[in-house]
């Protein structure tokens, strides 16, 4: 029997008129306030989401449940025209007027690739650290996303993301009762089916979707309350950078940020089939977490802090003693600045695109070098020298179970420059 939940979970992934009508059939139209007439009341940071999402009892951000990534390509070769820019600006303004800036309405951003800035004679301003995407480990061969523009839509209401997408792309003339002054149609579009990607965030959502999914064992091992296919929770407030600290400080894009978005396929047969709960805790957090029993179930008991900082000083001794090293522990080694502040603001979400368990991994940081360094630390290429029990992809965090399929680097300009910005 197909349930209401089954229909809703397929609707955002399917998208288009069919996805929307399936979604409306079961849940009706969401009653969501429109956005402000005076757009200057909106935050200038397009990634100012933290204040406008739900938080759990410990103050951890709960990202919007339904998310869509639109990787758009400009129709025209070379530099965009002033007319293109005005149309994009009008379409984006209409989107803000259509939906309140919050998790029940719509949180969204527009970001631009280094390839987009290559359309101009002048290079991207030197204050922005955002090179073209490249491989970040010796054991990956990802495809690189070099489309021009990445629009990221997020809402707790599935019909909102679907309607916003349709109006933005020019498939309909209005959303939430607001007429759109323009759309992206004729200026930018999805050039390939794989340029539309989707996902979800929330306790229970991975377990609900685990049946018939490539990458997850057929006996349904994902815990019912888990927000991640891998069976744990992530995104503790203490282990996340603040929006202030990922903001670009100076130059024409001050107030903007850089965004790395990777897509990782998950293959969890051995994760669940060959490992005990304690071994999974050791590989996700640290051997010390497992030894001391710090993680109960999916880890909500940790509150707002993964406690990974307590496991960094003797990471090598733990690896030698337990023959394993933790994912969070390894990554954390490079995830603090000189003052001890966290460098990355991770806003990842799970996906069933193409019938596979995967993860879309947007990460915000002031400059892309920070992401590259944290990813290098997560690679743990130094760990096999510590003990032969840890190999490049075995017992080395979660590397045995996750495979990078795609990478893209993006500049998220401040809102005032979000419509086809010039490079300087
Ligand atoms: C399927 C893929 C992944 C899963 C399931 C996953 C899960 C987790 C979990 C459960 C934690 C501990 C809780 C927390 O602090 O959020 C964590 C921490 C972390 N992960 Fe991942 N992660 C994945 C991929 C990645 C990737 C690709 C990166 C890229 C660099 C990354 C970077 C980090 C960082 C920086 C931390 C925080 C460490 C600190 O406290 O500084 N993770 N991850």
Boltz pocket constraint, residues with backbone or C-beta under 6 A from the ligand:
constraints:
  - pocket:
      binder: B
      contacts: [[A, 228], [A, 230], [A, 232], [A, 233], [A, 234], [A, 235], [A, 236], [A, 239], [A, 262], [A, 264], [A, 266], [A, 284], [A, 285], [A, 306], [A, 308], [A, 309], [A, 327], [A, 328], [A, 329], [A, 331], [A, 332], [A, 333], [A, 335], [A, 342], [A, 344], [A, 346], [A, 359], [A, 361], [A, 371], [A, 374], [A, 375], [A, 378], [A, 398], [A, 402]]
      max_distance: 6.0
